[in-house]
Amino acid sequence: MTRSYTIRTYGCQMNVHDSERMAGLLESAGYARAEDPAQADVVVFNTCAVRENADNKLYGNLGHLRPAKTANPDMQIAVGGCLAQKDRDTITKKAPWVDVVFGTHNVGSLPALLERARHNRAAEVEILESLEVFPSTLPARRESAYAGWVSISVGCNNTCTFCIVPSLRGKERDRRPGDILAEVEALAADGVLEVTLLGQNVNAYGSEFGDRGAFAKLLRSCGTVEGLERVRFTSPHPRDFTSDVIAAMAETPNVCPQLHMPLQSGSDRVLRAMRRSYRSERFLGILDEVRASIPDAAVSTDIIVGFPGETEEDFAQTLEVVRRARFAQAFTFQYSPRPGTPAAGLPDQLPKAVVQERYERLVALQEQISWEENRALEGREVEVLVSTGEGRKDGATRRMSGRARDGRLVHFAPGPRVDAEGIRPGDLVTVRVGYGAPHHLVADDGVLDHRRTRAGDAHEAGQRPGGAPTGLGLPGFGRPAAEPVAAGCGAQGT
């Protein structure tokens, strides 16, 4: 009988991307996605190690599965991702009912490890120290008919003292421009309207093969892909954010007016302690340049509160930068020490009560700014890519949801002008914003325009894009060949 699987994904967009590859690998090996995840023959955890409670969450979930595993010994449990890379043999010691542990560098080994564990009736643990195959070259089961993740690099060369990612994802490795564009073109040919370019430090792309302008060229080349209407990217580092990227964003019509750029702290003293290679004025200068070229750009950020040694004055400087930056949204985190990072051993770790109080003040300030920025959009017409799962209350409010070009979440009522049954995820609608809330926009006056798309057709038919693997086998690290690449990305000027 065909064995079924389910994948539980935690953490960042890169993990979502990797989970799509795990699903593609399992289906290529003959597994079927479980209609009821609770009854799956194989449960895969794709873990994150960034937050302090990641370990507790994993072992709690594994504990909940132990009775099911005891009742059905043929059930298999696999743990992958960053926490698996970090904890290695610890997982099977703490949870000996786990069958497979694999790391961030060998996602492609999952089916073979499951089969080996079944045959040997013993746990299989395989953690590699360097990348084996780019995950993007593996088969994928895409979750969306209208939006796709495209990894352009893996790993990170930065040495931020709070971050555990470089030790778990390794040094930065860049995919070749032609391979990236081939994947983007394959997605667009399958009807996908939006792609998000992914990298731990996405705008450092090209450093491995010696082209500092490679990311701007890649953005411009994505603008030539037929049928591709929206291009996003995450996450850039302020150190590598250059004017040619801003120009490419402004001059490439399908690159969305959205920027997510982590600030982390507004205090220069704390930024130095974090080993962040920019200062607050440099950060604000980038935002000024972005907004001069792209006036409607929505800027979001990440901020850490309570880094070791942070004083009230340091925190006040963060609040001031937030006031000046006018972020559309900020993902705020309370600092938690991660074993193996330099910051974990720093003196002056702050009391929880101090961190909590500062966190609440920052959240309150950003909520007010987000609300003001969203209220400023009332009365404006916006184009929305209709999506699934964005509006948890849509059933009760009889609304639908999607994302505007600037990334803002929009809840809208179809209204009498269109057939609500005819609006599908993947379609594009134009609505007028009636109300701006802190975290979303509301448009209850009905749809002004509705464009049916191939992506909507695919979603309605239950089809998903293939995004066929490119460059199967070991990735070609290092300087690419000199011959021209698809769509001119490798040779196009800035």
N, C-alpha and C positions, 0 to 999 in steps of 0.2 A: 504494500500500500504506500501511496505517496505520503511522505512525512511533511508535516506543516511547521511553520516557523512564525515567530513574532520578534520584532526588534524594539527595544526600549532605549530611546536616545536622550542623553542628557548633555547640556552644555552648549557650545557655540555652533555657528553655521557650518564650520568645518566638520563637526561631528555629524550634522544632518547630511552633509555631502557624503561622508564615509558610510553612513548607514544605508544610503541609497545604493552604494556599491556592494555592501554586504548582502543586501536583498537581491541585487542582480546576480551575485555569485551563487547564492543559495538556489535561486530559481534556475540558473543555468545548470546546477548540479542535480536538478530534479525535485527540489522542495517546492511546496506551494504555500503561499501566504495564508495564515490561519484566519478563517472567518470569525472565530471566537478566540481572541488572544489567550484567554484563560485556559483553553484546551490545547494549546500548541504543543507539538512534540519537541520543538527546539525553542528555547528562549535565549535571546542574545541581549546582553547589556552593553551598550556603547557608552562608556563612562567619561566623566569630566573630573579633573583634579584641581580645578582653580579655586573652588570655594572650600571653606573649612569643614562644612558638613557633608562633603561629597562622600567621604568614607562611611560615615554613619548611614547615609541614605542607601548606599550600595548594600552594606551588610544587613540592613533592615529588610531590604527587598529580597535579598537572598534567603534570609530567615523565613520570610513569608512563603517562599517556594519550597522549603524543605519538606513539608508534609506531602505536597504533590509529587515531589521526586521520590519520596519513600513509598508512596502508593503506586507509582509507575516508574520502576527503575529504568525503563527504556527512554524516558524523557531525558533530554540533555539541556544543560545550562552552560552558556558560554559568556565570558566576560572579556571585553576588549576596550580599546580607547586609552585615554591618558592615565586613568587610575590603575588600569592593568599594567601599563608600562612602568608606573611608579612602584606598585606594590608587588608585582611579580609573584614569587612563591608564597607570599603572605596570604593571598586570596584563598588558595587551596588549603592552607593551614587553618585559617579562620572558618572557612566554609568548605569542608572536604567533599561535599556533595556536588561541587562545581566540576564540570567535565572538561572544559577548555578555557585556557587563558591565553590571549594573544595581544600583541602590542600595537602601537600606532604605525609601526614600520612594516607590518606583514598582514595587512587586512586581507590580502589575496589568499592567505593560507587557511582561512576559516573552514571551507568545506572539507579540506583534507584533514584538518585537525579533528573535526567532528567525526569523520569516518574512522580515523585512527583510534580515537577514544572509544568508539563503539566496538571496534574489533578487539582492542586490547583490554577493555573493561577497566581502564585506568585513566586518570586525569592527564591531559596533554597541556603542557605549558611551553609556549614558544614566544620568546621576546627577543627581537633583533635590535641591534644597536644603531643601525643605519637603514635608510630607506631601501626596500627591495624593489618595489614597483610603484610608480606613481598611482595613487588610488584612482585618478581620473582615467587611466587606461583600462580599468576593469569594467566588466558589464555593470549596468545600472538598472535598477527599477525605480524610475522617477516617480516622486509622489504627486507632482503637479503636471497638468496638461498645458499650463500657460506660463509657468515660471521655472527656471532651472538654475542650479548652482554650477559654476564652472571654476574649478581650482586652477590658479595660474602659478602657484608656488606652494611649497610646504616648508615648515620649519621657520626659524627666526634666528638672526645673528645678533640681536640686541641682548643686553645683559642687565635688564631692569631688575633691581634687587628684590622686588616683591613677587616676581613672576616665575612660575615653575614650567611654563610652556617650552622654552628652548631645550630644557633637559629631557622633555618627554617627546617633543616633535623633531628635535635635532636641528642641525644647521639648515639655513635656507637652501632650497633646491628649486630652480626655476624650470618650468616647462618651456618647450620651444614655442615661439610665437605661432608658427604654422599649425602645430598640434592644437593649441588653444583655439585658434580661429576655425579649424576644421570641426571642433566640437561645437562651437557657437553656431556655425553654419548648419551643422546637422540638426541642432535643436530648432533653429529657425525654420528649416525645411520641414520639420515635423509639426510646425504651427506654433511653437513657443514664442510668446511676445516679449518676455522679459528674462534677462539673464543677470545674475549677480556674480561678479568676478571675486574670487576668494583668495586670501592669503593672510598668514599671520601678520605680515607687514607688506600689504599688497602693493604699495607704491615704491617699495625697494626692488620691485621686479626688474630684472635685467642686470642686477649687480653681479650675478654669477658669470654672465657672459660679456661683461664689460660695456654695457650700454645703459647709461643713466637715463636716457630718454625713452627707454623701451616701453614704460607704462603709458606715457602719453601717446606714443605711436599705436599701442594696442587699443586704447580707447578710440582713437580716430579710425582705426581699421574696423572696429565693431560698428562704427557708423556706416560702413559700406555694406553690411550684411542685409540682404533683401528680406523683408518681412519682420526684422527685429525692431521693436518699437521702444523698448526701454532697456537701458544698461545701468546697473548700479555696481558699486564695489565696496568692499569692507575687509579689513580696517586699515586705513593709512596711518603712518607715524608722522608727527609733525616734522621730525628731523629730515625726512626724505620728501616733504611736500614742496614741489617746485612750481615755478610760474608756468612751465610748459604743460603741466597737468591741468592747472586752472584754465589755461587757454583751450586745451582739448575738451574740457568739460563744457566750456561756454560755446565752443564752435561746432560741437558734434550734436546734432539735433536729438538723437535718441539717448544721449547720456542724461540721466535724470538730474534735476536741480536739487540734489541731496548730498550731504556730506556727513559721515560719521567719523569723527576724529577724536581719539581719547586725549583728554587734558590731564587727568589723574590728580593734579594738585595745582592750585594757583600760586603757591608759595615757591619762589625760586630756591630757597634753602631746602625745602622738602624735595623738589625736583632733582636737586643735586644728589640728595641722599638716595633717591630712587634710581639714580643713574639715567634719568631722562635727559637726553642731549638737546634740550631747548629750554627757553625760559618763557615766562608768561607773556611778555611783550612780543616775542617772536610768534607765539601761538595766536595772540590777538591780531597780529599783523597779517597772518595767513587768512584769518576770517575776514579782515577788511578787504584783502585782495579778492577773495572769493566773492564777496557781496558786491564789490565794484563791477565785477565781470558778470555775475549771476545774481541780480538783485533779489530774486524770489527764492534763493536757495534756503532750504531748511537744514540747519546744522544740529547734529546731536553729538553726545560725548559720553565718556566714562569718567567717573570721579571716585577716588578712594578717600574715605574719611578715617582719620585716626592712625595714619602711618606712624611708626615708632618715632617718638620725639616731637611730633607735631604739637606746636604751642597754640594758644588761643590767637596769637597774632598771625601765625601761619594760616590758621583756619579762616580768619577774617580776610586774608588776602585771597583765599579761594572763593569766598563769597563775593568779593569785589570783582574778580574775573568773571564769575558767573553772571553778575549784574551787567557787566560790559559786553559779554559774549552774546547774550540773549539767545540761548540755546532753545530750539524747539522742543528738545527732550534731553534728559540726562539720565543715564543708568548709574545710580549711586550705590556704592558698596562700602560696608564697614570692613576695615582692614582685618584680615585674619592671617596669622603666620602659617606659611606652608613649609613643612620640613624640606630641607635641601636648598632653600633660598637664602641669600645673604641677609635679607631683612629679618628672617626668623631669629637670628642671633643678635640683633641690635639691642642695645639697652633702651630704657625708657619706653617699654611697651605700655600703651595707655590703658587705663581701667575701662572696663566695658561701659560703665555708666557715663563716662566722659564722651566716649565714642558715640554712644547712642544719642546723647543730647545734641551733639554737633550734627549727627546724621539727620535728626529730625528738623533742625534748623535749615540745613541745606535743602532737604526735600520740600519744606514749606516755601522757601524762596523760589526754587525751580518750578514748583506747581503754579505759583503766581505768574511767573514769566511765561510758562507754557500756555496758561490760560489767556494771558494778554495777547500773545502772538497768535493764538487760534481765533480769538475774538476779532482780531484785525482782518481775518479772512471772510467774515460774514458778508454775504452779498456777492461773493466772487464765484464765478463758474469754474469748476474743476473737472478734469477727466479722471474717471475711476476705473481701474482694472478690477472687475468683480472677482471675489475670491471666496474660499470656503474656510470655515472655522475661525474667522476673525471676529464675528459678532456673536458672543455667547447668548445674548438676549434677543437675537433677531427673531426667533420664533414668537416670543411674547409681544414684541413691538411691531411685528410685521414689516421689519426692515431687512435690507440686504446690506452687505459690507464689502469693502475693497480698499485699495490703496490709491491715493492720488499720486501724481508724478513725483511730488516731493517727498513721498514716503508716508505722509500722514494717513492715519486710519479714518475712513469716512463711512458712516452709517447712513443709508438713504432709504427713503420710501419710494417704491416704483411710481406710485401715483396713477391717475386715470389715463395719462397720455400713451402709455405702453402696456403691453400684455406682460404682467409680472412673471407669468409662467414661461415666457419666452426669453427672459434674461438668465443666462447661464454663467457660472464661474468661467472666466476666460474671456467673456465679452467686455466691451468698453462702453461706459455710459458717461454722459455729461450731466452734472447736477449743479444746483446753486446752493451754496452753503447758507444755512439758516441760523446755525448756532455753533459757536466754538467752545468746546469743553476742554479741560486741561489735557486730556489724553486722546481726544478724537474730535472730528467734525460731524455735525448732523445736518442732513439735507432732507427735509420732510415735504418739500413742495413738488415732488415728483421728478421723474427723469425728463430732461430736456432733449436728449438724443441718445439713441441706443444703436451700437454697431455690433452686429453679430460677427464673430471671428472664427477662424479655423480652430483656434484653441478651445473656444466654446463648443464647437462641433465635437472635438475630440473628447472633452470632458463629458459631454452628454452621452457619447457612445462608450464611455468607460475606457478610452484609449489613453496611453501614456507615451511620451516621446522616448525614442531609443537613445538618441545622442550617442551614436555608435562609438565604441572605443577607438582611439587613435594611437598609433605607435605601440601596438601590443608588444609586450616583452619588457626588458629592462629599459628604463628611461635613458635618454642620451644626455648625460650631465655635461656641463662645460659649454664652451663656445660652440654655437650652432654652425652648420655648414654655410658657406657663403652664397649659395644659390638663393634666388628670390623665394619668399614664402607666400602662402595664400593671401590674397587681398592686399598684398604690398606692405604688411605690417613691419617686416624686418627692414624694409628699405625706405619707408615713408618718413619724410622730415617732420619736424615739429612746428 
